Amino acid sequence: MNYARTSSTVREMFGSIADRYDLANTVLSGGIHHLWRRKLLRAARREQVTSALDLCTGTADLAALLEPWCTKVIGADFCLPMLRRGKHKLRHATSALLQGDALKLPFRDCCFDLVTVAFGVRNFEDTEAGLTEIARVLRPGGRLLVLEFGQPALPLWSKIYNLYAQKVLPLIGGAVSGNRAAYSYLQRTSAEFPCRSQFVELLRRSGFGEAHFTALTGGIAYLYEARRV
C-alpha cells in the first residue's frame, strides 16, 4: 500500500501503528529522537512561556517534556488512537490532550505563547495553510519550534542516510509496527519535504518574521525556530 499525504489516509496510517509507535521510533533512531526533542526543549526554555500548544502531539512525548516548566500545555492531534496511547504521560491538571486537525484548530486567535510540532509538519495536507493556522493561534511575538526530517547537505552522508532510509528503515519499521508501508511513507515524505532555507521561506510567507534553522545529526533532522509577526 502507498499512503497518500491526505488527512484521512495519514490519520488511518498513524492509527494502525499507534500501539508500537514509541517503540518503533526508539528502535529506528537508536534513541536519537529523544535527544532531538531535548534540543527543542532547550530552545523553548530560553523564554518564559505560560501557554503552549504541542501540535501533532502523537503519543504526547514532547507535551510531557513541556509540562514541568509551562503553566498550561495542550497536546493536539487528529489521530485518536495515538492520543489514547499518550494520555498517561501528562500529569498536571492544567494539561490536556484533545483531538484536532492542524488545518482547522479549535482555538481562538492569539491564545498561545508557544507552538511546537515534532515530525508532523510534513504530514500537513497543505503545508502553508497549516503554518498560517499556527500563526493565527500564536500571540504576536509568540514562537513556533518545529522538528522535522529533511535531507543531509553533505553528499556522502546523504548517500549513507538515503540507503538506510530507503532499504533498512521500512524493513525494521514494518517488523516492529506491523505496517511496512507506514515507514516507506516516512522515507518518501522526508525526502520530499522542503527543508532548510526552503522551509524558512514558507514560514515567512505564512505569518512569521524572524526564522532560522539548526541541522541535527548531520541534517537527518532540523530544528526550525520562528517568531510570529
CYANA upper distance limits for C-alpha pairs under 8 A (distance plus 0.5 A):
  1 MET  CA    181 ALA  CA      6.39
  2 ASN  CA    181 ALA  CA      6.82
  2 ASN  CA    185 TYR  CA      7.69
  3 TYR  CA      9 THR  CA      6.87
  3 TYR  CA     10 VAL  CA      7.63
  3 TYR  CA     13 MET  CA      8.09
  3 TYR  CA    181 ALA  CA      7.66
  3 TYR  CA    182 ALA  CA      7.76
  3 TYR  CA    185 TYR  CA      6.77
  4 ALA  CA      9 THR  CA      6.88
  4 ALA  CA     10 VAL  CA      7.84
  5 ARG  CA      9 THR  CA      7.46
  5 ARG  CA     10 VAL  CA      6.82
  5 ARG  CA    123 ASN  CA      6.84
  5 ARG  CA    124 PHE  CA      7.99
  5 ARG  CA    125 GLU  CA      6.42
  6 THR  CA     10 VAL  CA      6.50
  6 THR  CA    123 ASN  CA      8.40
  6 THR  CA    124 PHE  CA      8.20
  6 THR  CA    125 GLU  CA      5.71
  7 SER  CA     11 ARG  CA      6.50
  7 SER  CA    124 PHE  CA      7.87
  7 SER  CA    125 GLU  CA      6.57
  8 SER  CA     12 GLU  CA      6.74
  9 THR  CA     13 MET  CA      6.57
 10 VAL  CA     14 PHE  CA      6.74
 10 VAL  CA    123 ASN  CA      7.74
 11 ARG  CA     15 GLY  CA      6.64
 11 ARG  CA     78 PHE  CA      7.20
 11 ARG  CA     79 CYS  CA      5.89
 12 GLU  CA     16 SER  CA      6.80
 12 GLU  CA     79 CYS  CA      8.26
 13 MET  CA     17 ILE  CA      7.27
 13 MET  CA    182 ALA  CA      6.83
 14 PHE  CA     18 ALA  CA      6.36
 14 PHE  CA     79 CYS  CA      7.28
 14 PHE  CA     81 PRO  CA      8.50
 14 PHE  CA     82 MET  CA      7.67
 14 PHE  CA    182 ALA  CA      8.34
 15 GLY  CA     79 CYS  CA      6.73
 15 GLY  CA     80 LEU  CA      7.86
 15 GLY  CA     81 PRO  CA      5.90
 15 GLY  CA     82 MET  CA      6.95
 16 SER  CA    179 ASN  CA      7.99
 17 ILE  CA     21 TYR  CA      6.12
 17 ILE  CA    177 SER  CA      6.16
 17 ILE  CA    178 GLY  CA      7.85
 17 ILE  CA    179 ASN  CA      7.38
 17 ILE  CA    182 ALA  CA      8.48
 18 ALA  CA     22 ASP  CA      8.46
 18 ALA  CA     59 THR  CA      8.46
 18 ALA  CA     81 PRO  CA      6.54
 18 ALA  CA     82 MET  CA      5.62
 18 ALA  CA     85 ARG  CA      7.51
 19 ASP  CA     82 MET  CA      8.28
 19 ASP  CA     85 ARG  CA      7.45
 19 ASP  CA    177 SER  CA      8.38
 20 ARG  CA     24 ALA  CA      6.55
 20 ARG  CA    176 VAL  CA      7.55
 20 ARG  CA    177 SER  CA      5.94
 21 TYR  CA     25 ASN  CA      6.72
 21 TYR  CA    177 SER  CA      7.43
 22 ASP  CA     26 THR  CA      6.92
 22 ASP  CA     59 THR  CA      8.06
 23 LEU  CA     27 VAL  CA      6.69
 23 LEU  CA    176 VAL  CA      8.13
 24 ALA  CA     28 LEU  CA      6.42
 24 ALA  CA    173 GLY  CA      6.58
 24 ALA  CA    176 VAL  CA      6.39
 24 ALA  CA    177 SER  CA      7.01
 25 ASN  CA     29 SER  CA      6.55
 25 ASN  CA     31 GLY  CA      7.98
 25 ASN  CA     33 HIS  CA      7.83
 26 THR  CA     30 GLY  CA      6.02
 26 THR  CA     31 GLY  CA      5.10
 26 THR  CA     32 ILE  CA      8.01
 26 THR  CA     33 HIS  CA      7.63
 27 VAL  CA     31 GLY  CA      7.26
 28 LEU  CA    169 LEU  CA      7.20
 28 LEU  CA    172 ILE  CA      7.63
 28 LEU  CA    173 GLY  CA      7.39
 29 SER  CA     33 HIS  CA      6.61
 31 GLY  CA     35 LEU  CA      7.98
 32 ILE  CA     36 TRP  CA      6.99
 33 HIS  CA     37 ARG  CA      6.83
 34 HIS  CA     38 ARG  CA      6.79
 35 LEU  CA     39 LYS  CA      6.73
 36 TRP  CA     40 LEU  CA      6.99
 36 TRP  CA    147 LEU  CA      8.20
 36 TRP  CA    216 LEU  CA      7.78
 37 ARG  CA     41 LEU  CA      6.69
 37 ARG  CA     62 LEU  CA      7.21
 37 ARG  CA    118 ALA  CA      8.16
 37 ARG  CA    147 LEU  CA      8.20
 38 ARG  CA     42 ARG  CA      6.73
 39 LYS  CA     43 ALA  CA      7.00
 40 LEU  CA     44 ALA  CA      6.70
 40 LEU  CA    145 LEU  CA      7.46
 40 LEU  CA    146 VAL  CA      8.42
 40 LEU  CA    147 LEU  CA      7.86
 40 LEU  CA    223 LEU  CA      7.43
 41 LEU  CA     45 ARG  CA      6.69
 41 LEU  CA     65 LEU  CA      7.78
 41 LEU  CA     66 LEU  CA      7.55
 42 ARG  CA     46 ARG  CA      7.23
 44 ALA  CA    114 LEU  CA      8.39
 44 ALA  CA    145 LEU  CA      7.99
 45 ARG  CA     49 VAL  CA      8.26
 49 VAL  CA     70 CYS  CA      6.35
 49 VAL  CA     71 THR  CA      8.03
 49 VAL  CA    113 ASP  CA      6.37
 49 VAL  CA    114 LEU  CA      7.30
 50 THR  CA     70 CYS  CA      6.02
 50 THR  CA     71 THR  CA      5.54
 50 THR  CA     72 LYS  CA      6.68
 50 THR  CA    112 PHE  CA      8.44
 50 THR  CA    113 ASP  CA      7.06
 51 SER  CA     70 CYS  CA      7.05
 51 SER  CA     71 THR  CA      6.68
 51 SER  CA     72 LYS  CA      5.22
 51 SER  CA     73 VAL  CA      6.51
 51 SER  CA    111 CYS  CA      8.21
 51 SER  CA    112 PHE  CA      5.69
 51 SER  CA    113 ASP  CA      5.99
 51 SER  CA    114 LEU  CA      7.17
 52 ALA  CA     70 CYS  CA      7.63
 52 ALA  CA     72 LYS  CA      6.76
 52 ALA  CA     73 VAL  CA      5.43
 52 ALA  CA     74 ILE  CA      6.83
 52 ALA  CA    112 PHE  CA      6.10
 52 ALA  CA    113 ASP  CA      6.47
 52 ALA  CA    114 LEU  CA      5.22
 52 ALA  CA    115 VAL  CA      6.20
 52 ALA  CA    116 THR  CA      8.15
 53 LEU  CA     73 VAL  CA      6.43
 53 LEU  CA     74 ILE  CA      5.37
 53 LEU  CA     75 GLY  CA      6.41
 53 LEU  CA     76 ALA  CA      7.82
 53 LEU  CA    112 PHE  CA      7.18
 53 LEU  CA    114 LEU  CA      6.83
 53 LEU  CA    115 VAL  CA      5.22
 53 LEU  CA    116 THR  CA      6.81
 54 ASP  CA     62 LEU  CA      7.63
 54 ASP  CA     63 ALA  CA      6.31
 54 ASP  CA     73 VAL  CA      7.82
 54 ASP  CA     74 ILE  CA      6.63
 54 ASP  CA     75 GLY  CA      5.20
 54 ASP  CA     76 ALA  CA      6.79
 54 ASP  CA    115 VAL  CA      6.28
 54 ASP  CA    116 THR  CA      5.27
 54 ASP  CA    117 VAL  CA      6.43
 55 LEU  CA     75 GLY  CA      6.51
 55 LEU  CA     76 ALA  CA      5.53
 55 LEU  CA     77 ASP  CA      6.76
 55 LEU  CA    102 ALA  CA      7.58
 55 LEU  CA    115 VAL  CA      7.43
 55 LEU  CA    116 THR  CA      6.56
 55 LEU  CA    117 VAL  CA      5.64
 55 LEU  CA    118 ALA  CA      8.31
 55 LEU  CA    120 GLY  CA      8.24
 56 CYS  CA     75 GLY  CA      8.01
 56 CYS  CA     76 ALA  CA      6.34
 56 CYS  CA     77 ASP  CA      5.05
 56 CYS  CA     78 PHE  CA      7.84
 56 CYS  CA    102 ALA  CA      7.94
 56 CYS  CA    117 VAL  CA      6.60
 56 CYS  CA    118 ALA  CA      7.58
 56 CYS  CA    119 PHE  CA      8.36
 56 CYS  CA    120 GLY  CA      5.96
 57 THR  CA     61 ASP  CA      7.84
 57 THR  CA     62 LEU  CA      7.46
 57 THR  CA     63 ALA  CA      7.30
 57 THR  CA     75 GLY  CA      5.84
 57 THR  CA     76 ALA  CA      6.11
 57 THR  CA     77 ASP  CA      6.04
 57 THR  CA     83 LEU  CA      8.28
 57 THR  CA    117 VAL  CA      7.68
 57 THR  CA    118 ALA  CA      7.83
 58 GLY  CA     76 ALA  CA      8.35
 58 GLY  CA     77 ASP  CA      6.54
 58 GLY  CA     79 CYS  CA      7.88
 58 GLY  CA     82 MET  CA      5.64
 58 GLY  CA     83 LEU  CA      6.43
 58 GLY  CA     86 GLY  CA      7.75
 59 THR  CA     82 MET  CA      5.66
 59 THR  CA     83 LEU  CA      5.94
 59 THR  CA     84 ARG  CA      7.95
 59 THR  CA     85 ARG  CA      6.04
 59 THR  CA     86 GLY  CA      4.45
 59 THR  CA     87 LYS  CA      7.93
 60 ALA  CA     64 ALA  CA      6.55
 60 ALA  CA     75 GLY  CA      7.12
 60 ALA  CA     83 LEU  CA      7.65
 60 ALA  CA     86 GLY  CA      5.57
 60 ALA  CA     87 LYS  CA      7.84
 60 ALA  CA     89 LYS  CA      7.24
 60 ALA  CA     90 LEU  CA      8.20
 61 ASP  CA     65 LEU  CA      7.09
 61 ASP  CA     86 GLY  CA      7.90
 61 ASP  CA     89 LYS  CA      7.84
 62 LEU  CA     66 LEU  CA      6.85
 62 LEU  CA    118 ALA  CA      8.07
 63 ALA  CA     67 GLU  CA      6.83
 63 ALA  CA     73 VAL  CA      7.17
 63 ALA  CA     74 ILE  CA      7.83
 63 ALA  CA     75 GLY  CA      6.49
 63 ALA  CA     90 LEU  CA      7.97
 64 ALA  CA     68 PRO  CA      8.31
 64 ALA  CA     89 LYS  CA      6.42
 64 ALA  CA     90 LEU  CA      6.04
 66 LEU  CA     70 CYS  CA      6.59
 66 LEU  CA     73 VAL  CA      7.59
 67 GLU  CA     71 THR  CA      7.82
 67 GLU  CA     72 LYS  CA      7.93
 67 GLU  CA     73 VAL  CA      6.72
 67 GLU  CA     90 LEU  CA      7.92
 67 GLU  CA     92 HIS  CA      7.81
 67 GLU  CA     95 SER  CA      7.91
 71 THR  CA     94 THR  CA      7.49
 72 LYS  CA     94 THR  CA      5.72
 72 LYS  CA     95 SER  CA      6.08
 73 VAL  CA     94 THR  CA      7.39
 73 VAL  CA     95 SER  CA      5.24
 73 VAL  CA     96 ALA  CA      7.13
 74 ILE  CA     95 SER  CA      6.19
 74 ILE  CA     96 ALA  CA      5.55
 74 ILE  CA     97 LEU  CA      6.32
 74 ILE  CA     98 LEU  CA      7.99
 75 GLY  CA     95 SER  CA      8.45
 75 GLY  CA     96 ALA  CA      6.75
 75 GLY  CA     97 LEU  CA      5.12
 75 GLY  CA     98 LEU  CA      6.85
 76 ALA  CA     97 LEU  CA      6.29
 76 ALA  CA     98 LEU  CA      5.52
 76 ALA  CA     99 GLN  CA      6.08
 76 ALA  CA    100 GLY  CA      6.18
 76 ALA  CA    101 ASP  CA      8.38
 77 ASP  CA     82 MET  CA      8.40
 77 ASP  CA     83 LEU  CA      7.49
 77 ASP  CA     98 LEU  CA      7.22
 77 ASP  CA     99 GLN  CA      5.64
 77 ASP  CA    100 GLY  CA      5.84
 77 ASP  CA    101 ASP  CA      7.03
 77 ASP  CA    102 ALA  CA      8.09
 78 PHE  CA     99 GLN  CA      5.54
 78 PHE  CA    100 GLY  CA      5.30
 78 PHE  CA    101 ASP  CA      5.61
 78 PHE  CA    102 ALA  CA      8.19
 79 CYS  CA     83 LEU  CA      7.16
 79 CYS  CA     99 GLN  CA      7.37
 80 LEU  CA     84 ARG  CA      6.73
 80 LEU  CA     99 GLN  CA      6.87
 81 PRO  CA     85 ARG  CA      6.95
 82 MET  CA     86 GLY  CA      7.06
 83 LEU  CA     87 LYS  CA      6.57
 83 LEU  CA     97 LEU  CA      7.32
 83 LEU  CA     98 LEU  CA      8.05
 83 LEU  CA     99 GLN  CA      8.15
 86 GLY  CA     90 LEU  CA      8.26
 87 LYS  CA     97 LEU  CA      7.46
 90 LEU  CA     95 SER  CA      7.12
 90 LEU  CA     96 ALA  CA      7.86
 91 ARG  CA     95 SER  CA      7.75
100 GLY  CA    104 LYS  CA      7.89
100 GLY  CA    105 LEU  CA      6.62
100 GLY  CA    106 PRO  CA      7.24
101 ASP  CA    105 LEU  CA      6.32
102 ALA  CA    124 PHE  CA      7.85
102 ALA  CA    130 GLY  CA      6.36
102 ALA  CA    133 GLU  CA      7.81
102 ALA  CA    134 ILE  CA      8.26
103 LEU  CA    124 PHE  CA      8.16
103 LEU  CA    126 ASP  CA      8.28
103 LEU  CA    129 ALA  CA      6.95
103 LEU  CA    130 GLY  CA      5.39
103 LEU  CA    133 GLU  CA      6.74
104 LYS  CA    133 GLU  CA      7.62
105 LEU  CA    133 GLU  CA      7.58
107 PHE  CA    111 CYS  CA      7.86
107 PHE  CA    137 VAL  CA      7.11
108 ARG  CA    137 VAL  CA      6.82
109 ASP  CA    136 ARG  CA      5.92
109 ASP  CA    137 VAL  CA      5.05
109 ASP  CA    138 LEU  CA      7.52
109 ASP  CA    139 ARG  CA      8.04
110 CYS  CA    136 ARG  CA      6.70
110 CYS  CA    137 VAL  CA      5.01
110 CYS  CA    138 LEU  CA      5.05
110 CYS  CA    139 ARG  CA      4.38
110 CYS  CA    140 PRO  CA      7.49
111 CYS  CA    137 VAL  CA      6.01
111 CYS  CA    138 LEU  CA      6.35
111 CYS  CA    139 ARG  CA      6.39
112 PHE  CA    137 VAL  CA      6.67
112 PHE  CA    138 LEU  CA      5.35
112 PHE  CA    139 ARG  CA      6.36
112 PHE  CA    142 GLY  CA      7.70
113 ASP  CA    138 LEU  CA      6.54
113 ASP  CA    139 ARG  CA      6.47
113 ASP  CA    141 GLY  CA      8.48
113 ASP  CA    142 GLY  CA      5.28
113 ASP  CA    143 ARG  CA      7.04
114 LEU  CA    138 LEU  CA      7.28
114 LEU  CA    142 GLY  CA      6.20
114 LEU  CA    143 ARG  CA      5.44
114 LEU  CA    144 LEU  CA      6.42
114 LEU  CA    145 LEU  CA      8.26
115 VAL  CA    134 ILE  CA      7.84
115 VAL  CA    138 LEU  CA      7.69
115 VAL  CA    143 ARG  CA      6.91
115 VAL  CA    144 LEU  CA      5.37
115 VAL  CA    145 LEU  CA      6.91
116 THR  CA    144 LEU  CA      6.30
116 THR  CA    145 LEU  CA      5.32
116 THR  CA    146 VAL  CA      6.29
117 VAL  CA    121 VAL  CA      7.33
117 VAL  CA    144 LEU  CA      8.46
117 VAL  CA    145 LEU  CA      6.98
117 VAL  CA    146 VAL  CA      5.34
117 VAL  CA    147 LEU  CA      6.75
118 ALA  CA    146 VAL  CA      6.32
118 ALA  CA    147 LEU  CA      5.06
118 ALA  CA    148 GLU  CA      6.77
119 PHE  CA    146 VAL  CA      8.09
119 PHE  CA    147 LEU  CA      6.11
119 PHE  CA    148 GLU  CA      5.11
119 PHE  CA    149 PHE  CA      7.19
120 GLY  CA    124 PHE  CA      7.62
120 GLY  CA    148 GLU  CA      7.66
121 VAL  CA    127 THR  CA      7.26
121 VAL  CA    130 GLY  CA      8.35
121 VAL  CA    146 VAL  CA      8.26
121 VAL  CA    148 GLU  CA      7.61
122 ARG  CA    127 THR  CA      7.64
122 ARG  CA    148 GLU  CA      7.84
122 ARG  CA    189 THR  CA      7.08
122 ARG  CA    190 SER  CA      7.76
122 ARG  CA    193 PHE  CA      6.67
123 ASN  CA    127 THR  CA      8.50
123 ASN  CA    189 THR  CA      8.21
124 PHE  CA    130 GLY  CA      6.98
126 ASP  CA    130 GLY  CA      6.70
127 THR  CA    131 LEU  CA      6.79
128 GLU  CA    132 THR  CA      6.63
128 GLU  CA    202 LEU  CA      7.07
128 GLU  CA    203 LEU  CA      8.31
128 GLU  CA    205 ARG  CA      8.35
128 GLU  CA    206 SER  CA      6.72
129 ALA  CA    133 GLU  CA      6.69
129 ALA  CA    206 SER  CA      8.17
130 GLY  CA    134 ILE  CA      6.81
131 LEU  CA    135 ALA  CA      6.78
131 LEU  CA    203 LEU  CA      7.37
131 LEU  CA    206 SER  CA      6.31
131 LEU  CA    207 GLY  CA      8.41
132 THR  CA    136 ARG  CA      6.79
132 THR  CA    206 SER  CA      5.24
132 THR  CA    207 GLY  CA      6.68
133 GLU  CA    137 VAL  CA      7.21
134 ILE  CA    138 LEU  CA      6.91
135 ALA  CA    139 ARG  CA      8.43
135 ALA  CA    206 SER  CA      7.67
135 ALA  CA    207 GLY  CA      6.31
135 ALA  CA    208 PHE  CA      7.59
135 ALA  CA    228 ARG  CA      6.64
138 LEU  CA    142 GLY  CA      6.04
138 LEU  CA    143 ARG  CA      7.84
138 LEU  CA    228 ARG  CA      7.42
139 ARG  CA    228 ARG  CA      7.81
140 PRO  CA    228 ARG  CA      6.03
140 PRO  CA    229 VAL  CA      6.16
141 GLY  CA    227 ARG  CA      6.22
141 GLY  CA    228 ARG  CA      5.57
141 GLY  CA    229 VAL  CA      6.41
142 GLY  CA    227 ARG  CA      6.19
142 GLY  CA    228 ARG  CA      5.97
143 ARG  CA    225 GLU  CA      7.64
143 ARG  CA    226 ALA  CA      6.20
143 ARG  CA    227 ARG  CA      4.99
143 ARG  CA    228 ARG  CA      6.68
144 LEU  CA    224 TYR  CA      8.38
144 LEU  CA    225 GLU  CA      6.38
144 LEU  CA    226 ALA  CA      5.67
144 LEU  CA    227 ARG  CA      6.70
144 LEU  CA    228 ARG  CA      8.11
145 LEU  CA    223 LEU  CA      7.52
145 LEU  CA    224 TYR  CA      6.16
145 LEU  CA    225 GLU  CA      5.29
145 LEU  CA    226 ALA  CA      7.10
146 VAL  CA    222 TYR  CA      8.41
146 VAL  CA    223 LEU  CA      6.17
146 VAL  CA    224 TYR  CA      5.51
146 VAL  CA    225 GLU  CA      7.14
147 LEU  CA    221 ALA  CA      7.44
147 LEU  CA    222 TYR  CA      6.25
147 LEU  CA    223 LEU  CA      5.22
147 LEU  CA    224 TYR  CA      6.98
148 GLU  CA    221 ALA  CA      5.99
148 GLU  CA    222 TYR  CA      6.02
148 GLU  CA    223 LEU  CA      7.26
149 PHE  CA    190 SER  CA      5.90
149 PHE  CA    193 PHE  CA      8.26
149 PHE  CA    220 ILE  CA      6.37
149 PHE  CA    221 ALA  CA      4.64
149 PHE  CA    222 TYR  CA      6.75
150 GLY  CA    190 SER  CA      5.83
150 GLY  CA    191 ALA  CA      6.78
150 GLY  CA    193 PHE  CA      6.78
150 GLY  CA    194 PRO  CA      7.92
150 GLY  CA    195 CYS  CA      5.99
150 GLY  CA    196 ARG  CA      8.46
150 GLY  CA    219 GLY  CA      7.09
150 GLY  CA    220 ILE  CA      6.21
150 GLY  CA    221 ALA  CA      5.92
150 GLY  CA    222 TYR  CA      7.26
151 GLN  CA    158 SER  CA      7.27
151 GLN  CA    190 SER  CA      7.85
151 GLN  CA    191 ALA  CA      6.81
151 GLN  CA    195 CYS  CA      7.63
151 GLN  CA    219 GLY  CA      6.36
151 GLN  CA    220 ILE  CA      6.31
151 GLN  CA    221 ALA  CA      7.99
152 PRO  CA    157 TRP  CA      7.05
152 PRO  CA    158 SER  CA      5.49
152 PRO  CA    161 TYR  CA      8.40
152 PRO  CA    218 GLY  CA      6.41
152 PRO  CA    219 GLY  CA      4.52
152 PRO  CA    220 ILE  CA      6.01
153 ALA  CA    157 TRP  CA      8.32
153 ALA  CA    158 SER  CA      7.17
153 ALA  CA    218 GLY  CA      8.10
153 ALA  CA    219 GLY  CA      6.90
154 LEU  CA    158 SER  CA      6.42
154 LEU  CA    218 GLY  CA      8.29
155 PRO  CA    159 LYS  CA      6.74
156 LEU  CA    160 ILE  CA      6.90
157 TRP  CA    161 TYR  CA      6.54
157 TRP  CA    218 GLY  CA      7.99
158 SER  CA    162 ASN  CA      6.41
159 LYS  CA    163 LEU  CA      6.66
160 ILE  CA    164 TYR  CA      7.00
161 TYR  CA    165 ALA  CA      6.54
161 TYR  CA    220 ILE  CA      8.11
162 ASN  CA    166 GLN  CA      6.34
163 LEU  CA    167 LYS  CA      6.35
163 LEU  CA    168 VAL  CA      7.89
164 TYR  CA    168 VAL  CA      5.40
164 TYR  CA    169 LEU  CA      6.51
165 ALA  CA    169 LEU  CA      5.47
165 ALA  CA    170 PRO  CA      7.78
165 ALA  CA    187 GLN  CA      6.25
166 GLN  CA    170 PRO  CA      7.44
166 GLN  CA    184 SER  CA      7.81
166 GLN  CA    187 GLN  CA      6.93
167 LYS  CA    171 LEU  CA      7.50
168 VAL  CA    172 ILE  CA      6.78
169 LEU  CA    173 GLY  CA      6.27
169 LEU  CA    183 TYR  CA      7.18
169 LEU  CA    184 SER  CA      8.24
169 LEU  CA    187 GLN  CA      8.35
170 PRO  CA    174 GLY  CA      6.20
170 PRO  CA    180 ARG  CA      5.84
170 PRO  CA    181 ALA  CA      7.65
170 PRO  CA    182 ALA  CA      8.28
170 PRO  CA    183 TYR  CA      5.27
170 PRO  CA    184 SER  CA      5.80
170 PRO  CA    187 GLN  CA      8.44
171 LEU  CA    175 ALA  CA      6.67
171 LEU  CA    180 ARG  CA      6.89
172 ILE  CA    176 VAL  CA      6.67
173 GLY  CA    177 SER  CA      6.38
173 GLY  CA    178 GLY  CA      8.14
173 GLY  CA    179 ASN  CA      7.74
173 GLY  CA    180 ARG  CA      6.52
173 GLY  CA    182 ALA  CA      8.45
173 GLY  CA    183 TYR  CA      6.31
174 GLY  CA    178 GLY  CA      5.42
174 GLY  CA    179 ASN  CA      5.15
174 GLY  CA    180 ARG  CA      4.06
174 GLY  CA    181 ALA  CA      7.76
174 GLY  CA    182 ALA  CA      8.14
174 GLY  CA    183 TYR  CA      7.36
175 ALA  CA    179 ASN  CA      8.00
175 ALA  CA    180 ARG  CA      7.68
179 ASN  CA    183 TYR  CA      7.91
180 ARG  CA    184 SER  CA      6.99
181 ALA  CA    185 TYR  CA      6.65
182 ALA  CA    186 LEU  CA      6.91
183 TYR  CA    187 GLN  CA      6.80
184 SER  CA    188 ARG  CA      6.66
185 TYR  CA    189 THR  CA      6.51
186 LEU  CA    190 SER  CA      6.53
187 GLN  CA    191 ALA  CA      6.72
188 ARG  CA    192 GLU  CA      6.79
189 THR  CA    193 PHE  CA      6.39
194 PRO  CA    198 GLN  CA      5.86
194 PRO  CA    199 PHE  CA      5.87
195 CYS  CA    199 PHE  CA      5.53
195 CYS  CA    200 VAL  CA      8.34
195 CYS  CA    222 TYR  CA      8.32
196 ARG  CA    200 VAL  CA      6.95
196 ARG  CA    213 PHE  CA      7.03
196 ARG  CA    222 TYR  CA      8.06
197 SER  CA    201 GLU  CA      6.63
198 GLN  CA    202 LEU  CA      6.98
199 PHE  CA    203 LEU  CA      6.78
200 VAL  CA    204 ARG  CA      6.88
200 VAL  CA    211 ALA  CA      6.65
200 VAL  CA    212 HIS  CA      6.98
200 VAL  CA    213 PHE  CA      8.10
200 VAL  CA    224 TYR  CA      8.23
201 GLU  CA    205 ARG  CA      6.82
202 LEU  CA    206 SER  CA      6.77
203 LEU  CA    207 GLY  CA      7.28
203 LEU  CA    208 PHE  CA      6.05
203 LEU  CA    209 GLY  CA      8.26
203 LEU  CA    211 ALA  CA      7.82
203 LEU  CA    226 ALA  CA      7.84
204 ARG  CA    208 PHE  CA      5.24
204 ARG  CA    209 GLY  CA      6.05
204 ARG  CA    210 GLU  CA      8.33
204 ARG  CA    211 ALA  CA      7.92
207 GLY  CA    228 ARG  CA      6.55
207 GLY  CA    229 VAL  CA      6.74
208 PHE  CA    226 ALA  CA      6.67
208 PHE  CA    227 ARG  CA      5.96
208 PHE  CA    228 ARG  CA      4.85
208 PHE  CA    229 VAL  CA      5.87
209 GLY  CA    226 ALA  CA      7.38
209 GLY  CA    227 ARG  CA      6.33
209 GLY  CA    228 ARG  CA      6.56
209 GLY  CA    229 VAL  CA      5.90
210 GLU  CA    226 ALA  CA      6.07
210 GLU  CA    227 ARG  CA      5.93
210 GLU  CA    228 ARG  CA      8.26
211 ALA  CA    224 TYR  CA      7.67
211 ALA  CA    225 GLU  CA      6.03
211 ALA  CA    226 ALA  CA      4.61
211 ALA  CA    227 ARG  CA      7.02
212 HIS  CA    224 TYR  CA      6.31
212 HIS  CA    225 GLU  CA      6.06
212 HIS  CA    226 ALA  CA      7.12
213 PHE  CA    222 TYR  CA      7.01
213 PHE  CA    223 LEU  CA      5.98
213 PHE  CA    224 TYR  CA      4.81
213 PHE  CA    225 GLU  CA      6.71
214 THR  CA    222 TYR  CA      6.10
214 THR  CA    223 LEU  CA      5.66
214 THR  CA    224 TYR  CA      7.04
215 ALA  CA    219 GLY  CA      5.28
215 ALA  CA    220 ILE  CA      8.09
215 ALA  CA    221 ALA  CA      6.79
215 ALA  CA    222 TYR  CA      5.13
215 ALA  CA    223 LEU  CA      7.05
216 LEU  CA    220 ILE  CA      6.84
216 LEU  CA    221 ALA  CA      5.69
216 LEU  CA    222 TYR  CA      5.91
216 LEU  CA    223 LEU  CA      7.66
217 THR  CA    221 ALA  CA      7.29
